[in-house]
Amino acid sequence: MHLSFLPVAHVFERIFFYLNTYVGASLGFAQSLITVLQDMQVLRPTTFTSVPALYIKIHDRAVSHMTGFKSKPFKWAMKVGRSYNANKRLGKVDRAGRIIHAITRKMLFSDLFKKFGGRIRLFVSGGAPLPADVCEFFLDLGFTMREGYGLTETAPVICINSADDICPGSVGPVVPFSSLKIAEDGEILTKGPNVMRGYFKNLEATKEVIDSEGWFHTGDVGYIEDSKLFITDREKNLLVLSNGKNVAPSQIEASILKSEWINSVVLVGNNRSCVGAIVVPNFEKLRSFCDSKKISAENNSDMVAHSAVQELICNEINEACASFSPYEKVKRFFISPREFSFSMGELTPTQKVKRREVEKNFSAEVEKMFG
C-alpha cells in the first residue's frame, strides 16, 4: 500500500504513482496535507513519499515531546539505533545487536510506529534537500529512509541512496543508466536516456540547459564523494555580496531550521554588505515563552517585536551560524508575524519556499533591515 499526498501533477509523486500501478500495489490518497498522519493510521501504508517539509515537522514534534523523564530513555534508544546502523553499514551486526535494537524499538517507539499505521517499510524523500539529522532520526528509529535527487527534465531520478548503503546528507550514487559529472564551476551535469529531448517548441530554452555534448545542466551546485552526490545549493540561489563573496544559503538555512524556535527562514543579501534573514518563528512555542515570561502580547506582531523574543531568535541564529565563515554568518534579521503563504505565492504545492516571492513580498522589511 502506497499513500499519496503530494499533487499527482508533480513528477516526483507521479513516478511513484506509475511505479506502484506497474507492480500491482494498492494506492491510497490522503484527504489533505492536514490529515496525512490520520490517513496513515486508517490506510496503514507500507511505502510513503514526501518532500522534506513533512519529515522535518515529524522530527521536530517527536523531539519536542521527548522531554522530562522521557528524555533519557529516548536519547539512549536513539544512540542504540545509531550504533546499530553504523555496524550494519560495516556488516558487523551480531545476533545480540539485532535483539537489543528490536526490543528498543518495541518498547520505546511503538506509539510512534502506530502513528504511521504500523506497517511502514520505506520512506522516500525528494524535491528538496533532507537535513542529515532528520534522515538519521528516521534511520535510528529503524525505518528505511531513502533520499533521492532529480528534476522534471530527468524523469525525474538522477541519484538515490540504496537501501543497504544510506548516507545521510547525500542523495546517493547516480542511477545505473545515467552519467554524472561536476562542472568546473561546481554545477551538476547529467546525461542519459532519462534526460528530456528538449522543451516543447522552445529550442532556445533547450540550448540553454543541454550543451553540444548532450550534458544537461541542472542548475544545482554540488560535489561527489565516495561515488555519492552531495548537493550544496541551487546555482540561482547563490547570494553574491557587495564584496564579491558567494554565499550558498541552503546549508545555512538548514542549520538555522534545526532550532525548535524557528519554522521557516529565507536568507537575503544580494549586493548587500552582509547576509540577512527573514525568519518565521514557531508561534506556538513563542506564545508559551511569552506566557512564562509574563510578556503581554495580543497578537503575533506584538510578540515578535518584543525585545526578549528578538534576543531569543538572535541567539538561535548565532548558534546555528557558529561553524560558518564570517562572511556567511547572518548579521541582520527580520521576524515575520505570519507564516509563509501558498495563497501569496510564497510556497509551492509541495510546500517548498519560493525565496524570490518571499523576498519580493517582504521587500519593505528587507530594505529596512539593511537600511
C-alpha positions in Angstrom: 0.0 0.0 0.0 1.4 3.4 -1.1 0.0 6.5 0.4 0.0 9.5 -1.9 -0.5 13.1 -0.7 1.6 15.3 -3.0 -0.1 16.7 -6.1 -0.1 13.9 -8.8 0.9 16.6 -11.3 4.2 16.8 -9.5 6.7 14.5 -11.3 8.1 13.1 -8.0 4.6 11.9 -6.9 3.6 10.8 -10.4 6.6 8.5 -10.9 5.6 6.6 -7.7 2.0 6.5 -8.9 3.2 4.8 -12.1 5.6 2.5 -10.3 3.0 1.2 -7.8 0.5 0.8 -10.6 3.0 -1.2 -12.6 3.9 -3.6 -9.8 0.2 -4.0 -8.8 0.4 -2.3 -5.4 -2.5 -0.6 -3.8 -2.7 3.2 -3.8 -4.3 5.4 -1.2 -4.8 9.1 -1.4 -4.6 11.4 1.6 -7.6 13.7 2.1 -5.4 16.8 2.6 -2.0 17.9 3.8 -3.5 18.4 7.3 -4.9 14.9 7.5 -1.8 12.9 6.4 -1.0 11.3 9.7 -4.6 10.4 10.4 -4.9 8.9 6.9 -1.8 6.8 7.6 -3.5 5.3 10.6 -6.6 4.4 8.5 -4.8 3.1 5.3 -1.7 1.7 7.1 0.7 2.2 4.1 3.9 0.3 3.6 5.6 2.9 1.5 5.4 6.7 1.7 7.0 9.5 -0.3 7.2 13.2 0.7 9.2 16.3 0.4 11.4 17.1 3.4 9.0 19.6 5.0 6.7 16.9 6.4 9.6 14.8 7.7 11.1 17.8 9.4 7.8 18.5 11.1 7.5 14.9 12.3 11.1 15.0 13.6 10.6 18.3 15.4 7.3 17.3 17.0 8.7 13.9 18.2 11.9 15.5 19.7 9.8 18.3 21.4 7.7 15.7 23.1 10.6 13.7 24.4 11.3 16.0 27.5 11.5 15.4 31.2 11.6 11.8 32.3 11.2 10.6 28.7 14.4 12.4 27.6 17.0 9.9 28.8 15.3 6.7 27.5 14.7 8.4 24.2 18.3 9.6 23.8 19.6 6.1 24.9 17.3 4.4 22.3 18.4 6.8 19.6 22.0 6.0 20.5 21.3 2.3 20.2 19.8 2.9 16.8 22.7 5.0 15.7 25.2 2.3 16.7 23.1 -0.5 15.1 23.0 1.4 11.8 26.7 2.2 11.9 27.5 -1.5 12.5 25.0 -2.6 9.8 26.8 -0.5 7.2 30.1 -2.1 8.1 28.5 -5.6 8.1 29.2 -6.1 11.8 25.8 -6.6 13.3 25.6 -9.7 15.5 22.6 -11.5 16.9 22.7 -9.7 20.2 22.8 -6.3 18.4 19.7 -7.2 16.4 17.8 -8.4 19.5 18.7 -5.2 21.5 17.7 -3.0 18.6 14.4 -4.8 18.1 13.5 -4.7 21.8 14.4 -1.0 22.0 12.1 -0.2 19.0 9.3 -2.2 20.5 9.5 -0.7 24.0 10.1 3.0 23.3 8.9 3.7 19.8 5.8 1.6 19.4 3.5 4.6 19.8 5.3 6.5 17.0 5.1 3.4 14.7 1.4 3.3 15.3 1.0 6.9 14.2 2.4 5.8 10.8 -0.1 3.0 10.6 2.2 0.3 12.0 3.3 -1.2 8.6 5.7 1.3 7.1 8.7 -0.3 5.5 10.0 2.5 3.3 10.1 6.3 3.4 11.4 8.2 0.4 12.4 11.9 0.4 12.9 14.2 -2.6 12.1 17.5 -4.1 14.5 19.4 -1.8 17.4 18.6 0.5 16.6 16.5 3.5 18.7 17.6 6.6 21.1 14.9 7.6 20.0 14.9 11.2 16.4 14.3 10.1 17.4 11.4 7.9 19.5 10.0 10.8 16.5 10.3 13.1 14.3 8.0 10.9 17.2 5.6 10.5 17.8 5.5 14.2 14.1 4.7 14.7 14.6 1.6 12.5 13.0 2.9 9.3 14.5 2.9 5.8 14.7 6.5 4.6 16.0 6.8 1.0 16.7 10.3 -0.2 16.9 10.9 -4.0 17.6 13.7 -6.4 16.3 14.6 -9.8 14.3 17.1 -11.8 11.2 17.1 -14.0 13.6 17.2 -17.0 15.3 14.0 -15.9 12.1 11.9 -15.5 12.8 12.5 -12.5 15.6 10.4 -10.9 19.3 11.1 -11.2 20.6 9.7 -7.9 19.1 7.8 -5.0 20.5 6.2 -1.8 20.5 2.4 -2.0 18.6 0.6 0.9 21.8 -1.0 2.2 24.1 2.0 1.9 22.2 5.1 3.1 24.4 8.1 3.6 22.6 11.0 5.5 23.3 14.3 3.8 23.9 12.7 0.4 21.4 11.8 -2.3 23.4 8.7 -3.1 25.1 7.4 -6.3 23.9 8.1 -9.9 21.3 5.6 -11.2 22.8 2.8 -13.4 21.5 4.2 -16.7 22.8 7.7 -16.3 26.1 9.6 -16.2 27.0 12.4 -13.8 29.8 14.9 -13.5 30.6 18.2 -11.8 31.5 21.2 -14.0 34.4 23.5 -13.2 32.1 26.0 -11.5 30.5 23.2 -9.4 27.3 22.8 -11.4 25.9 19.3 -11.5 25.6 17.9 -15.0 23.9 14.7 -16.1 23.4 12.7 -19.3 21.3 9.6 -20.1 18.1 8.2 -21.5 16.1 9.7 -18.6 17.0 13.2 -19.8 14.4 15.0 -21.8 14.9 15.6 -25.5 14.0 19.3 -25.0 11.4 21.8 -24.0 8.3 21.6 -26.2 8.6 24.0 -29.1 11.3 26.0 -27.3 14.7 25.4 -28.9 16.3 28.4 -27.3 15.4 27.3 -23.8 16.6 23.8 -24.7 20.0 25.0 -25.8 20.5 26.9 -22.5 20.3 23.6 -20.5 21.6 20.9 -22.9 25.1 21.5 -24.3 26.6 20.3 -27.5 27.9 17.1 -25.9 24.4 16.2 -24.6 25.0 17.1 -20.9 22.0 18.5 -19.1 22.9 21.4 -16.8 20.8 21.0 -13.7 21.3 24.5 -12.2 22.3 22.8 -8.9 25.7 23.0 -7.3 27.3 20.1 -5.5 30.2 17.6 -5.2 30.9 13.9 -5.4 32.5 12.0 -2.6 32.8 8.2 -2.4 30.7 8.0 -5.6 27.8 9.7 -3.8 26.4 13.1 -4.7 26.2 15.9 -2.2 24.1 19.0 -3.2 25.3 22.3 -2.0 22.6 24.6 -3.4 20.8 25.9 -6.4 23.1 28.0 -8.6 20.4 30.7 -9.0 20.0 30.8 -5.2 23.6 31.8 -4.5 23.9 35.2 -2.8 26.6 37.5 -4.2 27.5 40.0 -1.5 28.8 43.5 -2.4 32.3 42.4 -1.6 32.1 39.7 -4.3 31.8 36.7 -1.8 29.4 33.9 -2.8 27.1 32.5 -0.1 25.2 29.3 -0.6 22.1 29.8 1.6 20.6 26.3 1.7 23.1 24.8 4.2 22.9 27.9 6.4 19.1 27.8 6.4 19.2 24.1 7.2 21.3 24.8 10.2 19.0 27.5 11.4 16.0 25.3 10.9 17.3 22.9 13.5 16.2 25.4 16.1 12.9 24.4 17.7 12.1 28.1 17.8 12.2 28.6 14.0 9.7 27.2 11.4 11.0 28.8 8.2 13.8 31.0 7.1 15.0 32.7 3.8 18.4 34.3 3.6 18.8 37.5 1.6 21.8 39.6 0.8 22.4 40.0 -3.0 24.6 43.1 -3.5 24.5 43.8 0.3 27.4 44.1 2.7 26.3 41.1 4.8 23.8 38.2 5.0 20.3 38.9 6.3 17.4 36.6 7.1 13.6 36.6 7.0 12.5 34.3 9.9 9.2 32.7 10.6 9.2 31.6 14.2 7.4 28.7 15.9 4.5 30.8 17.1 3.1 28.1 19.4 6.4 27.9 21.3 6.8 31.7 21.3 3.3 32.0 22.9 4.3 29.7 25.7 7.6 31.6 26.1 5.8 34.9 26.4 3.3 33.5 28.9 6.1 32.1 31.0 7.9 35.5 31.0 4.7 37.4 31.7 5.1 39.2 28.4 1.9 40.9 27.3 1.3 40.3 23.5 -2.1 40.5 22.0 -1.1 39.1 18.6 1.9 37.8 16.6 3.1 41.3 15.7 3.4 42.3 19.4 5.1 39.0 20.2 7.8 39.2 17.5 8.5 42.8 18.3 9.3 42.2 21.9 13.0 42.6 22.9 13.1 39.2 24.7 11.8 37.4 21.6 14.3 39.3 19.4 17.1 38.3 21.7 15.9 34.7 21.7 15.8 34.4 17.9 19.2 36.3 17.6 20.8 33.8 19.9 19.4 30.8 18.0 20.7 32.3 14.7 24.1 33.0 16.1 24.4 29.5 17.5 23.3 27.9 14.2 25.8 30.0 12.2 28.8 29.5 14.6 30.5 27.0 12.3 30.2 29.0 9.1 32.7 31.5 7.7 32.4 35.1 9.0 31.0 36.4 5.7 28.4 33.6 5.7 27.0 34.4 9.1 23.6 36.1 9.4 24.2 39.6 10.7 20.7 41.0 10.4 17.2 39.5 10.5 13.5 40.3 10.5 11.0 38.1 12.3 7.8 37.7 10.3 4.5 38.0 12.2 2.9 35.4 9.9 3.7 32.1 8.2 4.8 32.0 4.6 1.7 31.5 2.5 0.7 29.4 -0.5 -2.1 31.9 -1.4 0.5 34.7 -1.5 2.8 32.8 -3.8 5.4 32.1 -1.2 5.0 28.3 -1.2 4.7 25.7 -3.9 2.0 23.0 -3.9 4.6 20.7 -2.3 5.3 23.3 0.5 8.7 24.4 -0.8 9.6 28.0 -0.1 9.8 30.3 -3.2 12.5 32.5 -2.0 12.1 35.1 -4.8 8.5 35.6 -3.9 9.2 35.8 -0.2 11.9 38.4 -0.8 9.5 40.4 -3.0 6.6 40.3 -0.5 8.9 41.3 2.3 10.9 43.9 0.3 10.0 46.8 2.6 11.2 44.8 5.6 14.4 43.8 3.8 15.2 47.4 2.9 14.6 48.5 6.5 16.8 45.6 7.7 19.7 46.8 5.6 18.9 50.5 5.9 
